[in-house]
Amino acid sequence: MTSSKPDNLAAIRLKYSVPARRGGAVEIRGRGGVITGVCGDCVRVKLLGMHRGVPFHPNEITYLSDARQGPMPGTS
């Protein structure tokens, strides 16, 4: 039996009409980062220079790329 992790970002995309995808490049308050997951109704973002993701409301985030394009340069 295979268990797959539900894509909670899909619910965020629908509820807030945002292009949130795991690995997508974003900017928050002038700092770059990468979406790492969700935390309730918040999107968890790993900002440059941080070791862990921090939750932000989906409408606080500027979405720079789609996850299929890969992360923002310099964020890996």
Secondary structure by P-SEA (a helix, b strand, c coil): cbbbbccaaaaaaaacccccccccccccccbbbbbccccccbbbbbcccccbbbbbcccccccccccccccccccc
